[in-house]
Amino acid sequence: MTAAATRREHDLLGDRDVPADAYWGIHTLRATENFPITGTPISAYPHLIDALAAVKEAAALANEELGLLDSTKAAAIVEACREIRVGKLLDQFVVDVIQGGAGTSTNMNANEVVANRALELLGREKGQYQYLHPNEDVNLGQSTNDVYPTAVKIATVFAVHGLLEAMSVLQDAFARKAVEFRDVLKMGRTQLQDAVPMTLGQEFSAYAVMLDEDRSRLTEAVGLIHEINLGATAIGTGLNAPAGYAEAARRHLAAITGLPLVTAPNLVEATQDCGAFVQMSGVLKRVAVKLSKTCNDLRLLSSGPRAGLGEINLPPVQAGSSIMPGKVNPVIPEVVNQVAFEVIGNDVTITMAAEAGQLQLNAFEPIILHSLSESITHLRSACVTLAERCVSGITANTEALRATVENSIGLVTALNPHIGYTAATAIAKEALTTGRGVAELVLEKGLLPAETLADLLRPEALAGNGEARGEARRAAT
């Protein structure tokens, strides 16, 4: 049995054998040994790999423009980056997403993969760094401390665009149900007690509006992520980056990504400050909290089917029990709840990581990347799943809903302006004691004519806008 072919590479600590067919090199090898943490490689986040390749391409173009990199090397680097950006060599990005070193291992993984693919394009062998070097050429004019946060921001922007689309899908699903259920009368509840009548359409419309509001807040937050520190190099002073590099690199990067990127006005501040990530995480938490509240409502409204509220039916998607025949559980809202819990926990992690930065650098951006990426991608999947496998198939138990209105003492609130608070209170007390209906008692006591009562209890009068209620009140007088 022959040993696998290897090539020898050298770094600060000495020599190591690297698999001959690997596009990554010795720095990546050491990182895979040092950080066996999550088992999740950075390739699990394709937006990040795309962003890293975009940064390396922009840097090569800027360095060529400034006369620092010869055109042959620049062309090879650019071509390698473009291949990576269309999905090639994704499996070569192998370092663990959580790592020490402020993202240096991720940056070097990218430098080595780009360099070795560029060497192939130049007709050379992998590892022949005398012809094109990961640090001296691919990383020219850069530091992990400006490459990594810039790539994380670009990756976050692209991921958020996907989340915004998914939230729009869910919003539309709720909005369609709001129209479908616009005439379905039911009781509203406060503190889980009967309140006043409303329509099921109004209830579902509120869920759509909440999503619309959160989409607006998310759009605002992602705007802050377009400010980058590329050109800052190690701490923001721009050491080893020539005059004009920051603007040239930003211009090329904006053209490559199609994003309106801007260079931070103070690169020393931008290199150490993670405030934009904290802001983004806070908005993601807001989305998660409100989405989870909506799922709590769906589970409660569909509880039963015989011994709960049973006002709506969620589409059955799988058997619910290994012991209770016929049981169907609200598994889709439940999984969305759990995603929300994760996002809330990730927000705490991001908060602590941002706070833990010291002096001119935050060393904990890898966990910020990991937490943000999980929150965004999982929320996106949760929104689409909730829309397609739950909301779109919800049906209403219309007759049961109307019966709760007719039997609820909360109905008396709608009659309060017409029969007076004292009489309304007496009716409510008697209805609760005897189990009789409010309308039945009002008619029995002659408090309102039957025709007027019927008009007041119309769905549009009970749950409509103020104008409809005003017309009903005028009719009663």
N, C-alpha and C positions, 0 to 999 in steps of 0.2 A: 504494500500500500504506500503510495507516494504522498509526501507532504504537500499541502496546498501551496501554490505559488505565492510568494510574498515579494515585497520591495522594502528596502530599508530607508527610513526617514530619520531626520535628526531634529531635535529641538533643544531648549535650554537645559533639560534634564538628562539628555543623552540620546541614544539611538533606540529605535523600536522597529519591529517588523510589522508592516501593514499589508493586508490582503492585496495582491497585485491588481485585482479587478475593482477594488474600491476607489470611488472618486474622492472620498474623504481621506484625511491623512493622519499624522501623528497626534496633532492637537485634539482632533475628534476622538481618536482611539483612547487617549487618556481621559477624556470627558466621559466616555461611555463606561469606563472602569470606575471613575470617581463618583458618578451620580446615578447609581441604580435605584432611583427613588420611586417614581410612579409607574415605570414601564411604558409611559406614553412618550413617544419621540416627538420632536417638533414637527415632523411631517404630518402629524395628526391635525395640524392647523394649516391647511394649504394656503389660506390668505397670508399667513406669516411668511411662508416660503416665497410666495409671489412677491410680497413686499420687500423681502431681503434681496431678491434678484433685481427688483426695480431700483433699489438703492445702489447696488453694485454697478448696474448698467449706467445709471445717472452719473455716478462718480467717475466711471471710465470715460464717459463722454466729456465731462467737465475737465478731467485731467488732460485729455487729448486736446481740447479746445485751448487750454492754457499752456500747451507745449511741454507738459510733464510726462506724458505717456505716448510712446510712438504709435503711429496709426495701425500698425500690424497687430500689436498687442491689444490695443483698444478694440479693434474689430473682432478679435477672437473672444475677448471678455464679453463684449456686447452680444455676440451670437450665442455664447454659452448661457448668458442670463436670459435671453429671449426663449431659448429652449426650455429652461427651467420654468419660465413664466407660463408656458403652455402645458405644464404638467410632467415634463420629462425629468428623470433623475430624482423624483420625489422620495424614493426609497433610500436615497443616499443621505438624507437629513435625519441622522440617527440619535443625536444627543437627547437626553431626557429634558423634558420641558421645564422641570424644576432643577435648578443648578446653582451652584455658587459662582461667584465671579462676575456678577452684574450682567450676565448675558454674553461674556467673552466666548464661551464654548459654542454658543449658537452662531456668533459672528465668524468664528474660525471654521466651523463646519461649512458655512456658506463660502468663505474665502477659499477653502480647499476644494470644494466641489466645483466651483466656478473655475478655479485655476487648472484643475486636472482636465476638465472638459475643454477648456480653452487650449491647453497643450495638445490634446488630440486633434483639435481643429487646425492647429499649426503643424500637424504631422509629427508631433513628439509623443513620447511615452509619459504615462502618468508618473508623477514624482520627479520629473526632470525640471526642477524648479529654477535651475540656472537660466532657463529660457523664458520662464514666466512664473513669478513667485506669488504665493497666496498673500503674503504681507506686503511686500515691496511694490507689487503691481495691482492686485485686486483690491487691497486695502489702502492703497495710496491716498494720502490726505484725509484719512478717516481714523476713527477710534470706535471701539465697541460702544463708548459712551454717547456717541451721536448716531451711529448706525442703528443700534438696537432700539432705542426709544422711537426713532423715526419710523422704523419698520413696524414696530408695535402699533403706532398710531395709524399708519396706512392700513394695516391688517384690520384694526378695529373699525375704521371707517367702512371698509368693504363689508365686514361682517354685520355691522349695524344696518347697512342698506338692505341686507337680506332679512334682518329682523323686522324692519319697517314694512317690508312687503308682506311678511307673514302676519303681522298685526293687522294690516289692511284686509287680508283675507278673512281673518276672524271677525273684524269689525263688520265687514259686509255680511257675514253669516248671521250675526246678531241683528243687523239692520233688516235683513230679509224676514227673519222671524218676527221682528217688531211689526212689520207690515202685515204678515200673515195672522198675527194674534191681536190686531188693533181693535177688534170688536169683542174680544173675549174678556168678560167682566170677572173680576176676582177681588178678594180682600187684600189690601196692603197690610203690612204688619210693622210695628215698631216694638223693639225689645221682645220679639217673638209673640206679642199679644196682638189681637185684632185692632186695627187702626181704622182706616177709611177705605172705601172702594177705589179701585183703579182698574186698568186693563192689563192683561198679560203683555200686550204690545208695549205699554209704557215701561213695564219692568225690563223687557228685553232691549228697548231703546236706550235705557240708561246704561246698559252694558256696552252698547255700541259707542255711546258718547264718551264713556270713560276711556275706551281704547283710543278714540280720536284725540282726546286730550293728551294721553300719554305719548302718542306718536308725535305730537307737536313738541312736547318736552324733550323727547329723544332727539328730534331733529335739531333743537337748540343745543343740546349737549354735544352732539357730534360735531357741531361747528367749531367748538373749542379744540377738537382733536386735529384740526388742519394746521395748527401752528407747530413747526418742527424745529429741531436744533441741529440739523445737518450742517457741518462746517464748524461746529463747536470744538471738535476733537475731544481731548481728554476731559477738560473741566469747563470749557466754554470760552477759553482765550483764543482758540483757533490755532494753537501751536502746531506747526508742520503742515498747515493748510495755507496755500499762498493767497495773496490778495485776489479777490474776485471769485475764489472757489465756492464759497457758501452760496452766492447768488447763482452762479453757473450750475451748480449741482441741484439747487432748488428748481431752477427753470427746467432743466432736463427731467427731473423727477416729476414735476407737475405735468409735463407733456407725456411722459410714459404712463402715468397712472390716470390722467384725466381729472385729477383733483386740484382744486384751487388752494394749493399749499402756500404757506407764508413762512418766512424765517422769523423766529422769535426776535423781538427787539433787543433782548438782553440774553445772550447765550449762556452766560454763567448761571443766571436764574433758571433758564429753561432746562439746563442739564441736570439740576438737582431737584426740580419741582415736579411732583406728580399730581398736582391739583386737578388737572383735566381728567385724569383717570379716576380720581375720587368722585368728581362731579358725574362722570359717566356711570360709575357704579351706583351712585345714589339714585340716578334716574332708572337704571335697571331694577334696582330694589323697589322703586315706586311701581314700576310695571308689574313686577312679581307680586307685590302685596295686593294690588287691585285685582289682578288676574286670579289670585288665590281666593280672594273674597267672592268673586263671581262664581268660582267653582264650588265654594261652600254653599252658595245659594242654589246652584243647580242640584247639588246632592240633597239639600234639604227639601227643595220643591218636589223632587222626584222620589222622596222617601216613601217607603211602603213595600209593595203596592197597596196593601190593605190596611196596614197598621200605622201608616205615616201620613204625611200631607197629601201625597199622591196627586199633585196638581198638574204635573207634566210627566211625560214619559221620555226617558233617554233611550236612544236606540240600543238594543242589546247587542253587544259585540263579542261576548264570550260567556261561558258558564261561570257562575260566581262562587261555587262551593264544591268541595270534594266530599261533603257529607250531607248537605241539604239540597235535595233534588228541586230543580225549578228556580233556584235562587239566581238572580242576576244583579251584579254589583255595578256601581257607577265608576268603573275603573278608569275611564278617560279623565274625568275631573280629578280623580285621586292621583293620577300620575302627574297632572299639571300642578296640583298642590305640592307635590314633592319637589318638582323643579323649582317652584317658588321658594321653598325652604332652602334649597341649595343656593339659590341666587342671594338670598338674605345672608346666608353664612359666608358666601364669597365676598359680599360687601364688607363684612367685618374683617376678612383677611386683607382685602385691598386697603382698607382704612389703616390697619396696623402696619402694613408694608410701606405705605406712603409716609406714615408718621416716623418710621424707623430709619429713614434716610439720615445720613450724617454728612455735614459739611458740603463738599462740592459734588456729591454723587449719591444717588439712591441705589444701593446694591441689590435691592429686592424686586426689581422690575420683572424678573422671570415669574415670580408667583403672581404678580399683578397681571401679566399676560395670560397665564394659565387660568386664573380666576375669571378675568373678563371674558376670555374666549369661551369658557364653559358656560358662563351666564348667558352670553349672547346666542351661542349656537343652540343651547338647550331650550331657551325661551322661544327661539324661532321654531324649533321642532314642536314644542308644546302648543304654540298658537295654531300651527297648521293641523296638528293632530286633533286638537279640540274642535276646530272648525269642521274638519272633514269627517271625523268619526263620532262626533257628538252633536254639536249645535245644529248642523244641517238636517239631522234626522229627528229632532225633538218634536213631539206632538203634545197637544193640550187636552186635558180631560175637561172639556168645556162645561158639561152639565154639572159635574162635581164642583167646579169653580163657582158657577152661578149659585148653586145650592148653599155654598159657604157664605156668599154675600147675603142671600135671603135669610139665612139663619143666624147671622152674626149680629151681636148687639152693636157692633161698630157702625152698622147702618144708621143708627139713630143720630150719629154725628151729622149726617147729611140733612137730617130733618130738623136739627136744632134751630136753624134760623127761622123756621116756619111754625114751630110749635112751642118754642121757648125752652130755655135751659132746664127749668124746673120740671116741666112736663117730660122733656126728653130724658132726664135723669130717672124719673119714675118709671118710664117705659123700659129703659135699659135694665133697671133693677128687676122689674117683673119678668122681663124676657129671660134674664139670666137665671132667676129662681125657678120659673115654670118650664123653661125650655121652649116656650112659644116664640113665634116670629115677631119681629118688630113691626112689620107692616100690618100683620093681623091685629096686634094690640092697638095700633094707631086707629085703624078703622073701627074696631070695637068700641073705642072710647070716643069716637066722633071727633077726633082732633083734626082730621083733614078729610075732604071728600075723596072718594075712590079715584075719580078722574085726576084730581090734582096729585094724589099720592103716586099714581101710576106715572104721571109726567115727571115727578121729582126723582123717581127711581129708574128712569131711562139711563142706559149706559153712558150716553154722551153727557147727561146731566150729572151723573155720579162721578165720572172719571174724566170728563172733558175739560176744556179750558174754562177760564173764568167767564167768558161770554155765554157759554152754554148754561153754566150754573146761574148766571144772572137772569137768563130767559126763564128758567125754571122757577126762580124766586118770584119774578113778576107774575108768572102764571098762577102761582099759589096765592097771590094777593088779589 
